[in-house]
Amino acid sequence: MKGEKGSFDGMPSCSVCGKEFPSLNLISCSECGRTFCEECADESMTALGICSDCEETWQAEEDSDEE
């Protein structure tokens, strides 16, 4: 997949640590599609389903809408 470090067998990898995991063991950000293993997924990822980068963008957009 584009942007993922993985072997040629197509096994996806964590966007943070680069380790390969079966797809079922990875959490995907609903906004950008980056994948995270359970160890690398932060609180935003597990609670909101979006990575911390997308959460920051989402909060910034929300703050600008309030103005």
Buried (B, 14 or more C-beta within 10 A) or exposed (E): EEEBEBEEEEBBBBBBEEBBBEEEEBBBBEBBBBBBBEEBBEEBBEEBBBBBEBBEBBEEEEEEEEE
